[in-house]
Amino acid sequence: MKTSARQAQGNERYRKPTGIERRLERTAYLFILPAAVLLIVFCVLPLIASFYVSVQQMGVDLQGAKFVGLKNFQKAIADRRFLQSIGITLRYTGVEVPLQMVIGVVLSALLSKNTPLNKLFRSIYFLPVITSAVTVGVTWQLVLHSNIGIFTYWLKCMGFRDVNLLNNTSTALYVVVFVAIWKTFGISTIILVSAIQNIPESLFEASSIDGAGKVRQFFHVTLPGIMPSFWFPLMTRIIGSLQMFDIVYTMTGGGPSKSTTTMVVYIYDTAFNSLNKMGYATAMSELLFAGIMLITVIMYYVMDKTSE
């Protein structure tokens, strides 16, 4: 009896779809088709084409291609300036990501209650996120300009002299970090606010009854409660920092003395400001892609381990 019941269950599970179900399935594929076409045209095909370009020697017009195999990759690994740009990118990421996540966590805890004032601050903090990165870069470049910048003028009024933050090799990168955090911390804050609001209120009430204050509740209730959501902004910020280009290029152009030349800035300069180096620049892009993919896989593995 048990065997026949199990067989009947299996037959029910693997029965042939009816005509209505097949029509619904075709309709579902029809709705998916536009997104799938866009994904293939703008993501999959360019990715395949980039592998082809990376083993060629060619200019920006993609004419006169000459197959060079893995020489572009070998050249990139031995390129001192490329290795220097990797170091700058990692330093930028190592400063920007932790600071942004700390700011996001603290602000989300302060703004988690749905009061009118908190809603106003959330809107204000989110405004830079939807602002063009080029606009942000140009605006802050003017604000910090050594001659006409309002911030520089204020510092001079307070007695500081020779203030030139964007043209100083020791400060330029950290100024860019500040601007990048200012532009993007709103998205981390909003995501974490939603995560805190999804924590059951009973946990806070129980901890309060046990005598826990706001600080202990933050570390023992809020932080553990937001960890499943914490990984998403952390991962996206790491990926975004490793690909930082627009703010750097509009504010410093990679200077002064190449001190803010991130990987993508160097790849861009190589591709569009050098002769017959499009293949070499694409090879460096492939190395960046491989590095980001490796970091993403490691983070997914760590996330799965910590969520068990």
C-alpha positions as CSV (number, residue, x, y, z in Angstrom):
1,M,0.0,0.0,0.0
2,K,2.8,2.4,0.9
3,T,4.6,1.6,-2.3
4,S,1.6,2.3,-4.5
5,A,0.9,5.5,-2.5
6,R,4.4,6.7,-3.2
7,Q,4.1,5.8,-6.9
8,A,0.9,7.7,-7.1
9,Q,2.6,10.7,-5.4
10,G,5.4,10.5,-7.9
11,N,3.0,10.3,-10.9
12,E,1.2,13.3,-9.5
13,R,4.5,15.2,-9.1
14,Y,5.8,14.4,-12.6
15,R,2.5,14.5,-14.5
16,K,2.4,16.1,-18.0
17,P,1.3,19.8,-17.9
18,T,-2.2,20.5,-19.2
19,G,-2.9,22.8,-22.1
20,I,-3.6,25.8,-19.8
21,E,-0.4,25.3,-17.9
22,R,1.6,25.1,-21.2
23,R,0.0,28.4,-22.3
24,L,0.8,30.0,-19.0
25,E,4.4,28.8,-19.3
26,R,4.7,30.3,-22.8
27,T,3.2,33.5,-21.6
28,A,5.7,33.7,-18.7
29,Y,8.6,33.1,-21.2
30,L,7.1,35.9,-23.4
31,F,7.3,38.3,-20.4
32,I,10.9,37.3,-19.6
33,L,12.0,37.6,-23.3
34,P,12.6,41.4,-23.4
35,A,14.8,41.3,-20.2
36,A,16.6,38.2,-21.5
37,V,17.3,39.9,-24.9
38,L,18.7,43.0,-23.1
39,L,20.8,40.9,-20.9
40,I,22.3,39.0,-23.8
41,V,22.9,42.0,-26.0
42,F,24.3,44.3,-23.3
43,C,26.0,41.9,-21.0
44,V,26.7,38.4,-22.4
45,L,27.8,39.4,-25.9
46,P,30.1,42.3,-24.7
47,L,31.6,39.9,-22.2
48,I,32.4,37.3,-25.0
49,A,33.7,40.1,-27.3
50,S,35.9,41.4,-24.5
51,F,37.7,38.0,-24.3
52,Y,38.3,38.2,-28.0
53,V,39.7,41.8,-27.8
54,S,41.9,40.9,-24.9
55,V,44.0,38.6,-27.0
56,Q,44.4,41.0,-29.8
57,Q,46.6,44.1,-30.4
58,M,44.4,46.8,-31.8
59,G,43.5,50.5,-31.5
60,V,40.3,52.1,-30.2
61,D,38.8,51.8,-33.7
62,L,39.1,48.0,-33.4
63,Q,40.8,47.9,-36.8
64,G,44.0,46.1,-37.8
65,A,43.7,43.5,-35.1
66,K,46.8,41.3,-34.6
67,F,46.5,38.1,-32.4
68,V,49.0,38.2,-29.6
69,G,47.6,35.4,-27.3
70,L,48.2,35.9,-23.6
71,K,50.9,38.5,-24.1
72,N,48.6,41.3,-23.0
73,F,47.9,39.5,-19.7
74,Q,51.6,38.8,-19.1
75,K,52.3,42.5,-19.8
76,A,49.7,43.6,-17.4
77,I,51.1,41.4,-14.6
78,A,54.5,43.0,-15.1
79,D,53.2,46.6,-15.6
80,R,54.4,48.7,-12.7
81,R,51.8,51.4,-13.2
82,F,49.0,48.8,-13.3
83,L,50.2,47.2,-10.1
84,Q,50.4,50.7,-8.6
85,S,46.8,51.3,-9.6
86,I,45.8,48.0,-7.9
87,G,47.4,49.2,-4.7
88,I,45.6,52.6,-4.9
89,T,42.3,50.8,-5.5
90,L,42.7,48.5,-2.6
91,R,43.7,51.4,-0.3
92,Y,40.7,53.3,-1.5
93,T,38.4,50.3,-0.9
94,G,40.0,49.6,2.5
95,V,39.1,53.1,3.7
96,E,35.8,53.8,1.9
97,V,33.9,50.5,2.6
98,P,34.4,50.2,6.4
99,L,33.7,53.9,7.0
100,Q,30.6,53.8,4.9
101,M,29.2,50.7,6.5
102,V,29.9,52.0,10.0
103,I,28.1,55.3,9.1
104,G,25.2,53.3,7.5
105,V,24.8,51.1,10.6
106,V,24.9,54.0,13.1
107,L,22.6,56.2,11.1
108,S,20.1,53.4,10.4
109,A,19.9,52.7,14.1
110,L,19.2,56.4,14.8
111,L,16.6,56.8,12.0
112,S,14.8,53.5,12.3
113,K,11.7,55.0,14.1
114,N,9.1,56.3,11.6
115,T,8.9,59.8,13.0
116,P,8.4,62.8,10.7
117,L,11.9,64.1,11.4
118,N,13.5,60.7,10.7
119,K,11.6,60.5,7.4
120,L,12.9,63.9,6.5
121,F,16.5,63.0,7.3
122,R,16.2,59.8,5.3
123,S,15.1,61.7,2.3
124,I,17.9,64.2,2.6
125,Y,20.5,61.5,3.0
126,F,19.2,59.7,0.0
127,L,19.4,62.7,-2.3
128,P,23.1,62.3,-3.2
129,V,22.4,58.7,-4.2
130,I,20.2,59.7,-7.1
131,T,22.5,62.6,-8.1
132,S,24.8,62.1,-11.1
133,A,28.3,61.1,-10.0
134,V,29.7,63.5,-12.6
135,T,27.7,66.3,-11.1
136,V,28.8,65.4,-7.6
137,G,32.5,65.2,-8.7
138,V,32.4,68.6,-10.5
139,T,30.5,70.3,-7.6
140,W,33.0,69.1,-5.0
141,Q,35.9,70.0,-7.2
142,L,34.6,73.6,-7.3
143,V,33.9,73.6,-3.5
144,L,37.5,72.3,-2.8
145,H,39.3,74.4,-5.5
146,S,42.5,75.9,-4.2
147,N,41.6,79.4,-5.6
148,I,37.8,79.7,-5.9
149,G,36.5,77.0,-3.6
150,I,34.2,78.1,-0.8
151,F,35.7,75.5,1.6
152,T,39.2,76.7,0.9
153,Y,38.0,80.3,1.5
154,W,36.6,79.4,4.9
155,L,39.9,77.7,5.9
156,K,41.8,80.7,4.8
157,C,39.5,82.9,6.9
158,M,40.3,80.7,9.9
159,G,44.0,81.3,9.4
160,F,45.0,78.3,7.3
161,R,47.3,79.0,4.4
162,D,48.2,77.1,1.2
163,V,45.2,74.8,1.4
164,N,45.2,72.6,-1.7
165,L,43.6,69.3,-0.8
166,L,43.0,68.0,-4.4
167,N,46.5,68.8,-5.5
168,N,48.3,67.2,-2.6
169,T,49.4,63.6,-3.1
170,S,48.9,62.8,0.6
171,T,45.3,64.0,0.8
172,A,43.8,63.7,-2.7
173,L,42.7,60.1,-2.3
174,Y,41.1,60.6,1.0
175,V,39.2,63.6,-0.3
176,V,37.8,61.4,-3.0
177,V,36.9,58.8,-0.4
178,F,35.0,61.4,1.6
179,V,33.1,62.5,-1.5
180,A,32.3,58.9,-2.5
181,I,31.0,58.1,1.0
182,W,28.9,61.4,1.0
183,K,27.3,60.3,-2.3
184,T,26.5,56.7,-1.5
185,F,26.0,56.2,2.2
186,G,22.3,56.9,1.8
187,I,21.6,53.6,0.1
188,S,23.3,51.6,2.8
189,T,21.4,53.5,5.5
190,I,18.0,53.0,3.8
191,I,18.6,49.2,3.4
192,L,19.7,48.8,7.0
193,V,16.7,51.0,8.2
194,S,14.4,48.5,6.5
195,A,16.3,45.6,8.1
196,I,16.0,47.1,11.6
197,Q,12.2,47.7,11.1
198,N,11.8,44.0,10.3
199,I,13.3,43.0,13.6
200,P,10.4,41.8,15.9
201,E,9.5,44.5,18.4
202,S,9.2,41.8,21.0
203,L,12.9,41.3,21.0
204,F,13.5,44.9,22.0
205,E,10.8,44.7,24.7
206,A,12.2,41.5,26.1
207,S,15.7,42.9,26.3
208,S,14.4,46.1,27.9
209,I,12.6,44.0,30.6
210,D,15.9,42.2,31.2
211,G,17.5,45.6,31.9
212,A,19.3,46.2,28.6
213,G,19.9,49.8,27.7
214,K,20.0,51.3,24.2
215,V,23.7,50.5,23.7
216,R,23.3,46.8,24.7
217,Q,20.2,46.5,22.6
218,F,22.2,47.8,19.6
219,F,24.9,45.3,20.0
220,H,22.9,42.3,21.1
221,V,19.6,42.8,19.2
222,T,20.0,45.3,16.4
223,L,23.3,44.1,14.9
224,P,22.5,40.3,14.9
225,G,19.1,41.2,13.4
226,I,20.5,43.1,10.5
227,M,23.3,40.8,9.6
228,P,21.3,38.9,6.8
229,S,20.7,42.3,5.1
230,F,24.1,43.7,6.0
231,W,25.9,41.5,3.4
232,F,24.1,43.0,0.4
233,P,25.3,46.7,0.9
234,L,28.7,45.4,2.0
235,M,29.1,43.4,-1.2
236,T,27.8,46.1,-3.5
237,R,30.1,48.7,-1.9
238,I,33.2,46.5,-2.3
239,I,32.4,45.9,-6.0
240,G,31.6,49.6,-6.5
241,S,34.8,50.7,-4.9
242,L,36.9,48.3,-6.9
243,Q,35.3,49.9,-10.1
244,M,35.6,53.5,-8.9
245,F,36.0,55.8,-11.9
246,D,33.6,58.7,-12.4
247,I,34.1,60.7,-9.2
248,V,37.9,60.2,-9.4
249,Y,38.1,61.2,-13.0
250,T,36.0,64.3,-12.6
251,M,37.7,65.5,-9.4
252,T,41.4,64.7,-10.0
253,G,41.7,62.9,-13.4
254,G,43.9,60.4,-11.6
255,G,46.3,63.0,-10.2
256,P,48.2,64.5,-8.7
257,S,51.2,62.5,-9.7
258,K,49.0,59.4,-10.3
259,S,48.2,59.2,-6.6
260,T,44.4,58.7,-7.3
261,T,44.8,56.6,-10.5
262,T,42.5,53.6,-9.7
263,M,42.4,50.5,-11.8
264,V,39.5,51.7,-14.0
265,V,41.0,55.1,-14.5
266,Y,44.3,53.5,-15.6
267,I,42.4,51.1,-17.9
268,Y,40.4,54.0,-19.4
269,D,43.6,56.1,-20.0
270,T,45.3,53.1,-21.6
271,A,42.4,52.4,-23.9
272,F,41.5,55.9,-25.1
273,N,44.7,57.9,-24.7
274,S,47.3,55.4,-26.0
275,L,48.0,54.0,-29.5
276,N,47.0,50.4,-30.3
277,K,46.4,49.5,-26.6
278,M,42.7,48.6,-26.6
279,G,43.5,44.9,-26.4
280,Y,45.9,45.5,-23.5
281,A,43.3,47.7,-21.7
282,T,40.7,44.9,-22.2
283,A,43.1,42.4,-20.8
284,M,43.5,44.5,-17.6
285,S,39.6,44.7,-17.5
286,E,39.5,40.9,-17.6
287,L,41.9,40.7,-14.7
288,L,39.7,43.2,-12.7
289,F,36.6,41.1,-13.6
290,A,38.3,37.9,-12.4
291,G,39.3,39.6,-9.1
292,I,35.8,40.9,-8.5
293,M,34.4,37.5,-9.3
294,L,36.8,35.8,-6.8
295,I,35.9,38.3,-4.1
296,T,32.2,37.8,-4.7
297,V,32.4,34.0,-4.6
298,I,34.4,34.2,-1.3
299,M,31.8,36.6,0.2
300,Y,29.0,34.3,-0.8
301,Y,30.8,31.4,0.8
302,V,31.3,33.3,4.0
303,M,27.7,34.6,4.0
304,D,26.4,31.0,3.7
305,K,28.6,29.9,6.5
306,T,27.6,32.7,8.9
307,S,23.9,32.2,8.1
308,E,23.9,28.5,9.0
